[in-house]
Amino acid sequence: MVDVARHAGVSLKTVSRVVNQEPHVSTLLRQRVLASISTLGFRRNEAASRLARGATMLTLGLIMENISNEFYSRLAKAVEAAAAEHEALVVFGSYEERPERERMLVESMYARGVDSLIIVPSAADHGWLGEHPGLTTVFVDRVPTGLDQADVVLLDDVRGGLVAAEHLIARGHRRIALISDDDGLSSVHDRASGYRTALRAAGLPVDESLVVRGVFDPWRVSREVSRLLDLADPPTALFATNNRAAIGILQALRERHERPAYVGFDDFALADVFNPGVTVVRYDVARLARSAVDLLLDGGSGGRRVKVPVELVARGSGELPGSRAKP
């Protein structure tokens, strides 16, 4: 702060007011101080700031569905790395698809002094968080129900579903199945919405008999995919709304002669090892995590939305051709 004050030609108190976002600093002085901070390469030390206020060392909580899922393990690693940039520690908890355990984890962390949480919310109502006014939360991947002013970092899920379905339609597929998780989750709902939009834009009907909902485990997906492929008029392509569903598709096809095209949402470690490789909708997990940590620590008001872009990565499975006959 002394170096910044000297460089900007202002008092130490002015620098303190700027970095702590206090009032009564003119716009011109604020810009001059911020420019000096940038020029000198300094950044705010959150841990030191908390200690100066008499608070404990900064600890963040991350609560997610199931850390054994590759998406969540990658997210946990990325959140830990982003928090380390602020000299913060991260504690983790998995609620394993049980909303009552999710609430227990939130309240347990809060009781132990962890009052800044990143949460991948379940489909349950989260209005009870209003009982903890001292708690700061940022939600990731899904919009929580029951909260009007939640800060959320989302993937561009609608576009992900759209580009996946468009990719399959462009290869001649007219009967495209949707394999999805709980459509009460905003991410699942939005990916399905993108899929439906692509079909309608191409003049194709949305056949609800080809839509599978509420399947969480790969073995259940495998059974549903086999059922679909046994239909009198089976799908020629499939879109999986998460990595577990994509793995279930692979399990089902291992035992069958058919080779439908398929696209998964979420990349996973062995996606490019299979033959053909698994075409996926991919995104930057580090960007997702960093955006969540930044929102959590910047002290702004609720109701903010950050959207992380997605891209389609073609590896072979989504490029398998289908019939070009019109329905």
N, C-alpha and C positions, 0 to 999 in steps of 0.2 A: 504493500500500500504506500509505503514511503517512496519507493521508486516510481510508482504511477503518479503520485502527487507531484513529484519533482518534474517528471516528463510532461505532465499536463499543465503545470504551472498553477496548481490549485492547492488548497489546504488538505491535510490528511482527513479532516472531518468531512470534506466534500466527497472524497473518494469513498469513505465509509458509507455516506448516505446513498451514493449511487449504487454500490455493490449490494447494499441491503434494501434497495428499492424504496427508500424513504422519500417522503414528499419534500417540498420546499427547495428543490434544485432545478434551476432553469434548464430548458431543453438544450441550450448551447453548451452549458457546462457539462451536462450529462453526456452529450455526444463527444465532447473533448476527452472526458475521462474514459469512456468506452473505447474510443479510438486509441488511447494510450495503452489500455489493457491489451487490446488486440496487437498493437505494434510490438509491445514488449513480450508477448507470448504468454501472458498470465491467464489463469482461469480461477474461478471461485473454488475454494477448498471447502466442500460441504462438511467434512468431518471437523475441521478446525472451527468452522462457524458454529456448529452445534456445541462444541466444547466451550467456546467463548460465551455462549448463552447459558452454560451450566447444564446442557443436555448430555446424554450419553453418546457414545460412538454410534454413528449412523448404521442401522441395520434395517435391511429391507426384507419383506416376506414375499415369497412367490408360492401361490396356491394354484394347483393345476389338477387336471383330471386323473392322469396316470403317468407317472414318470417312466414307466417301462415302455410306453409308446415312444417311438423314435422322435416324433414331432416335439413332444414335451421334454425329452432329454436334451434335444438340440436347443430348445427354447431356454431351458434352465442354464445350460452352459453359456448361451449368449447373454442372458440377463446377468449372470455372475461377472462376465467380462465387462459389460457396460457399467455395472455398479462399481467395479474396481477402479474405473476411471474417476469416480467420485470418492475413492477411498472408503467405500461402503462394503459391508458384508451382506450376504444373502442367506436366509434360511428357507428351506423348501418343505412343502407338504403336498401329498396327493390324496384326493378324496375318493378316488376309485369309483366314480359314477354314483356316489351316494351324497345327495344334497345335505343330509343331516351331518355328515362328516365334514363337508365343506364349511358349514357354519361353525362346527366345533373347532376346526383349524383356525378360522378367522378369530374367534373369540379367545382361543388359547394363546395365539401369538400376541393379540392386543393386550391380554392380561399380563404378558411377560415383557411389555414395553415396546413391542414391534408395532408401531403405529402407521407405517407406510407399507402398503401391500399392493402387489401386482396379482391380479386374479384372472384365471381363465374360468369364467362362470359356468355353472351348471344351468340346466333349463328351468330350475326352480325360481320362485319369486325371491328377489333380493331386497325388498323393502325394509327388512329387519336391520339392514346396515345403518338405517337412520337412527337406531338406538345408540350408535357409537359416534357422536359428533366429533370426537378427537381423532378419528381414524381417517387417513388419507388413502384413497384407492384409485388405481387405474386398472381398467379391464382390457384384456387382450383376446383377440380372435373372435369374440362374441359380445353382443350387446346384452347387458343384464336386464332382466325383466323387473319391473317394480321400482325402477330408479329413473327419475326424470332428468337429472343433471349429472350423469356419469361421464367421466373421462374414459374414452375408449380408443384403442389402437386396433384397427381392423385391416384385414387383407381386402383387396378388391375382389370379393367373392363373386359378385354378379358377373364381372368380366371374365373371371376364371371359368365359370360354368358356360358362359357364352362362347369363349374361344375354343373350349374343349369340344362342345357340340358342333360348332362351325367346322372345326378341323375334320371331324368324322363325316359330316354332311358333304364336305368337299371331296371326300374319297368315295362318294357314291352310296353312303349308308342312309337308309330311309327308316329303318326300325332300330332305334337306339335306346337301350335300356338305361335307367338311372338307378344306381345302387347307393343308397344314402343312409346316414345316421339318423338321429332324432331330429325331425324337421321342426321341432320347437326351438332349436338352437338357431340363432340368426345366421350364422355362417353356413349351415346346411341349407336353410331356407333360401338364402341368397344364391348359393351355387345352383340349386335346383331352379331358381327363377331365371338365371342366365341360360341354363339348358333349355327351358321352355321357350324363352324369347328367341333363341336361335332356331328352334324347330318351327315356330310360327312364322318367323321371317322368311324361312325357306319354303313356306306353304305346306308344311308337314303337320299331321295331326299329333297331338300329345296323347299317346296311348297309355292310359293309366294302368293297364295290365302289365306294362313293362317298367313300372315304377316300384321299387322296393324301398320301404322306409323302416327305420328303427333297428337296423342290424349293426351291432357293435363289434362283434368278434369275427375274425377271418373264417372260422369254421362255419358260422351261420351264413356268411356271405357265399361261401363255396356251395352250400346247399341251395341257396336261392338262385345262384347263377345256373346251377345244373337244372333246376326246375324251369327256369326261363328257356334254356336251350332245348328242353324237351317239349316245348310248346309246338303245336301244329305249324304255327308261323313264328318261328323264334326270332329274336333280335340278331342282327349281324354285327352289332357294335355295342359297347357298354361304356358308361361314364361313371367312375367311382368318385364319390365326394370326399374321400380321405384315404390315407395310406393303408389303413387296415383293410378297407374294402378292396383296394387294388391287390393286396396280398391274397385276399380271399378269392379273387378272380383267378389269380395264378394257380392257386390250389385246385380250383375246379377244373381248369383247362388241362392240368397235368393228367387227368384221367379220361380225357375226351379226345375225339377225332376232330371236332370242330375247331376252327381257329378264327373266332370273331375278333374284330379290332377292339381296342380298349384304351382309354385315357384315364389316368388317375390324378387326383388333386393331392398335392404334397409329394415332394421328392423323398426317396429313401435310399439307404446305403447301397443296395444291390440292384437298383433299378436298371442300371446299364450293363449288368452281367448276364441277364437272361437273353434268350434268343427267340424272338426279337426282344430288344431292350424295351423297357416300359416308358411310353410317352407320358409326360406328366405336366401339370400346371405347377410351376415353381415360383418361389419368392425368396427374398433375402431375410433369413431368420434373424441375422444380426441387426438389420435395420428395424425389424419388428421389436426386438428387445430394447434397442437403444432408444427408440421413440417412446416406449413405455417408461423407461427409467427417467428420461428427460422430462416427461410430463409429470411424473411423480415428484420430482425434486424441484421443479421450477416454481411451485407455490401458486399457480394460477387457479382460477375458478373452475367449477365443473362444467360439464356439457360440451367439452371439446372432443373433436373427432380427428384422428389421423388415419389416413388410408395408405397402405403400403401396396405398391403395384405388383402385378403377377405377370408371368410370361409362360408361354407354352414351349416345352423342350421336346422335340421330336426324336424318338429313338427307335422307332420301328413298329411298335404295337398299334399305334394310332394310325399308321399309314397303310395297314392291310386293307385292300380294296373291298368294296361291297358292290351289290347290284346297282346299276344306274337306272333301273326301271322306275318309272314314276309310280307312286302308290295308287 
